[in-house]
Amino acid sequence: MSELVFADRADAGRRLARLLGHLRGQDVVVVGLPRGGVPVAFEVARDLGAPLDVVVVRKLGVPFQPELGMGAIGEDGVRVVNDEVLRMTGVTAAELAAVENREGAELARRAARFRAGRARVPLAGRVVVVVDDGIATGSTARAACEVVRATGARRVVLAVPVAPVDWTGRLAGAADELVCVGTPRSFFGVGQFYADFTQTTDEEVVACLDRAAAGFATSDGRGARDDEVELSVDGVVVGGHLTVPAAARGLVLFAHGSGSSRHSPRNRHVARLLGEAGLATLLFDLLTAAEEHDRANVFDIGLLGGRLVAATRWVRGQPGLGALPVGYFGASTGAAAALWAAAEVDPPVAAVVSRGGRPDLAGPRLGAVRAPTLLVVGGHDPVVLDLNRQALAALRCERRLDVVPGATHLFEEPGTLQQAAELARDWFLAHLAGPTAAP
């Protein structure tokens, strides 16, 4: 079996939704386990056109080894205890009761926080799809299924992106149907199968529920987009992901570096931060899968820059996006493509940001760039830093070089990618201040 890796929870949700198409048209409700299961469930609910809610459960961790689950509790007083773990660890009844009391209080707090006064979606007599971002021990998922069955669900479907090979045996009887994208034999933890497994926050859970309650629009009622798209550029079709927050202030196109794609976890991290600031983003593949096999294409800056120009024309022709000012974000060789395109596209873009980029590969076109340009480089990336200093001298537009201390070329050190993303956000907000996108 080939290695199973999801870009993030949204990607996992879209892939999981493809296995649940047989439920479309039935009386379905999708419930996600907070917090990580809710972004996955959001994509499933959107694909099925179903209501979205949360099913709040809490794992009961062994007191001296909290990551080891000895059971779980859920709403409506549901309680699942793993007697084998209790025997193995020697946890006493008093210790179990203390953990239950503590987790019960947290369960009540979270239920109130996530729903924020919103009524629970009725489950009685309906098909209920219970979704999490993955199965490890299965105790929490079992408790969730018990919760929804206790509320009168007609049929319970447990759906997850990834689980151990023996998961159906562990959860036999917990649900009427078990659905999983992949069950790899080498399984050490759910996060192993995600390129981006950043912890989901309470605020993100509430935002997902708000968007779903508003018909998958944002909470202020203005239309928003969060779609996989296909772009026809230079006679080929490439995939992309377009995210447009309500009342977007501008649109940033991402030009990925060699060997990366629209699923790049680093660029997706930056895109999320820009989206939170009210900027639309388009992450798309500059090359088709077949073209990527020829390494010469990866360094063909004219080809990549031309694709970026074509993509810019595409977004400017999209309803509601044409009036937005456009910026480019480029990483590695993608930065050279962004600067090449910035010197070419008409009307010109409003700003360019290069992260760990190779602007030198844009060659003589650097002098023709008119868009304000920010170069962000790691302090521990000496060769690229020197190349960026040379490019800074060649640029004739408003420009700045920011060095992130302690960062190497891929900004893998703790906090360095976030710092680079914040620099990019502030640069784009300072230079992209056009009219908002139409609903």
Secondary structure, 3 states (H helix, E strand, C coil): CCCCCECCHHHHHHHHHHHHHHHCCCCEEEEECCCCHHHHHHHHHHHHCCCEEECCEEEEEECCEEEEEEEEEEHHHCEEECHHHHHHHCCCHHHHHHHHHHHHHHHHHHHHHHHCCCCCCCCCCCEEEEECCCCCCCHHHHHHHHHHHHCCCCEEEEEEEECCCCHHHHCCCCCCEEEEEECCCCCCCHHHHECCCCCCCHHHHHHHHHHHHCCCCCCCCCCCEEEEEEEEECCEEEEEEEEECCCCCEEEEEECCCCCCCCCHHHHHHHHHHHHCCEEEEEECCCCHHHHCCHHHHCCHHHHHHHHHHHHHHHHCCCCCCCCCEEEEEECHHHHHHHHHHCCCCCCCCEEEEECCCHHHHHHHHHHCCCCEEEEEECCCHHHHHHHHHHHHHCCCCEEEEEECCCCCCCCCCCHHHHHHHHHHHHHHHHCCCCCCCC
